[in-house]
Amino acid sequence: MFRFSSIKDYQNALVNGTTTCVEAVHYYLEQIEANRHLNAFVEVFSAEAVESARYLDNLRSREGMTGKLHGVVIGIKDVISFKGHKLSASSRILEGFTAIYNASAVQYLLDEGAIIIGRQNCDEFAMGSSNENSAYGNVLNAADTSRVPGGSSGGSAVAVQAGLCMVSLGSDTGGSVRQPADFCGILGLKPSYGRISRYGLIAYASSFDQIGIFGINVDDIARVLEVMSGADEFDSTVNDAPVPSAAALNKPDEGIYKLAYFKESLEHPGLDPEIKASFEAFVKRLTAEGHTVEAVDFELLDYVVPTYYILTTAEASSNLSRYDGVKFGHRSGTAGDDLSVFYKQNRSEGFGKEVKRRIMLGTFVLSAGYYDAYYTKAQQVRQLLSQKTQAIFSQYNAILSPTVPSPAFRFGEKSNDPIEMFLADIYTVFANLVGIPGISLPLFKHSNGMPFGMQVMTSQMDEVTLLRLSKRLMHVNGAE
């Protein structure tokens, strides 16, 4: 029976003739059907995936292995454009909309032989930390279906967690890859801002958004990152730094690292005691291996979440103004002839409550009387954070932190308290504010049976160090 452990082993099996792309696709289609109750996928491209697999098998028989992702079965979050397929951001406002072009990241995957098996459920317009804000209903955590999978990329995380595809793409604006990866016990990478083109990614907050990757091992994530990275004429914010090579991870890494963590992050009252204890024990193990791990003062920690929500909601209110039911989007049947009422009805019926909340917050902080008090001040704090971060990386290779303050919580536990839900992002939004790469590593298990991890961050555009260090840390914990 087909089993997946890594892209490398899978492709070796293809070359050796012990499996085929068609067999792999049929296996995942069966798994998706058997796990429909998890609600990870909103649409599965069954016939198309089988056809692509058959084409690749025939191509391989004639020309051998072609493409770095030949036959790799991938799911994509429902905010990433795939030409000729539905694209809704899990929102009623885009119900029935069909993508008219490929996101650059998707095109790069297809060019290297990947098979896109379906689009995955998420919080509406990538706004949420629990996947309770989707027009398609909740995604369930496969480890405990009474608990949330995290958000906003919950469907993408659960698809990898439950073995419904080999790798998934999500998006990360403030932790939407790393937090669900933590809750689901898998790896989740947010690359540096500008590492991967945002062309074809539905915008939430344009100066924060980045396509991220879910996987079960570091090497797979590195390979997908290499394929999707690089310059793109359709996105002027893409950085022209050298593309990280997946092969660099396979070089022997015997180096000693100098690592930092924020003293205030472990002293935060919202941090679960078991997560704190596991983090501290892991730090001692690293120190025993010869690495330097030091606490640094970071007095700006309490400003991180307010700054993030001021700036992202401001950008969201601007980005989502285009969804008015005229050019595209949901059109109410009860709006009448008044244009103002028409717009209000379309948007009121089309958007969910969390999206409405963030649009209103963003409109407020951008309003004439409050712009300087909130938006301008938040931009100043963001600059201070960037300066502080650069100073830290001038002395340390990486920053360690908990990924989240608590393991996966139960459905409904925080949905009536937006502030408490926002505070769940306290450790992840920092990387988006300053544009650095971050990854959540599945290292620990809570006494309640749920997995949780550790977040590692490195300086901007230094994914090679991030991924090589991640392999070392996984090895220290016996996980890879």
DAKA-V118740 format. One record per run of one state. SS is the DSSP state (~ for helix, > for strand, _ for the rest). FROM is the first residue (numbers start at 1). LEN is the number of residues. Records with the same first field share a line. If there is no record, write none. Layout:
SS = FROM-LEN ; FROM-LEN
This chain:
_ = 1-6 ; 17-4 ; 35-1 ; 39-2 ; 45-1 ; 64-9 ; 78-2 ; 81-5 ; 87-5 ; 95-3 ; 99-5 ; 112-3 ; 121-3 ; 127-13 ; 141-6 ; 149-5 ; 162-5 ; 172-6 ; 185-2 ; 191-5 ; 197-4 ; 202-9 ; 216-2 ; 230-16 ; 251-7 ; 268-5 ; 289-3 ; 297-4 ; 323-16 ; 351-2 ; 366-5 ; 394-4 ; 403-7 ; 411-7 ; 424-5 ; 435-3 ; 446-5 ; 458-5 ; 477-4
~ = 7-10 ; 21-14 ; 36-3 ; 46-18 ; 92-3 ; 104-8 ; 124-3 ; 154-8 ; 178-7 ; 218-11 ; 246-5 ; 263-5 ; 273-16 ; 301-22 ; 339-12 ; 353-13 ; 371-23 ; 418-6 ; 429-6 ; 463-14
> = 41-4 ; 73-5 ; 80-1 ; 86-1 ; 98-1 ; 115-6 ; 140-1 ; 147-2 ; 167-5 ; 187-4 ; 196-1 ; 201-1 ; 211-5 ; 229-1 ; 258-5 ; 292-5 ; 398-5 ; 410-1 ; 438-8 ; 451-7
